[in-house]
Amino acid sequence: MFLIKQPSARANISRSIRFDDKLFDELKQATYKHDVSFNSLVLQCCRYALEHLEDEKTKE
């Protein structure tokens, strides 16, 4: 289960990414609901996705 937390580490690498309107709006609403920054939420989403990513090789 994905739980949004307050940030514990400082992010120091800058990158530009583009979101479609719907995803951006959903992420923005989540930041308001959970009182976290947009950056923190995106980092947590990425970390969760990577930790739960299935390896194609293990599916065989």
N, C-alpha and C positions, 0 to 999 in steps of 0.2 A: 504494500500500500504506500502511495506517495504522500508524504507529509511535508508541508512547507514550513521551514524553520527560519529563524533569524540567522543572518550570515555569521560565520565564525572565522572565515579566512578572507584576506584581502586579495581581490583580483587585480593583477597588475599588467596583464597583456591585453592590448586593445585590438579589436577586430570589428569590421563592419559586416552586418548581416541584414538581409531583407526579409520582411514578413508580409504575407498577404493580409488584407484588411481584417478579415474575420479572425484569424489567429492572433493578430496584434490586439484586437479589441478584447478577446478572451483572456489573453495574458494580462492586459492592463487591468481588467476587472478583478482578476485573481490578486494582483498586487494591492489593490484597494481593500479587498476582503481580508487579506492576511497581513496587511501592514508591512510589506516588504518592498524593497526596490525592484524595479523591472530587471535590472542586471542580476540581482540575487536570485530571482525566480528563474530566469533563463538558465543560469548556471546550475541550479538545483535540478531543473528539468533535464538538462543534458547529462548530469551525473547519474540521475536515476535511469535514464534511457540506456546509457552505456553499461551500467551495472546489471540491467535486465535484458541486454541484447543477447539474442540466441545466436550461437555460432552455427553456421550452416553445416559444418563438419560433424557436429554432435547430433544433428538431426538424422543422419544416415543410419 
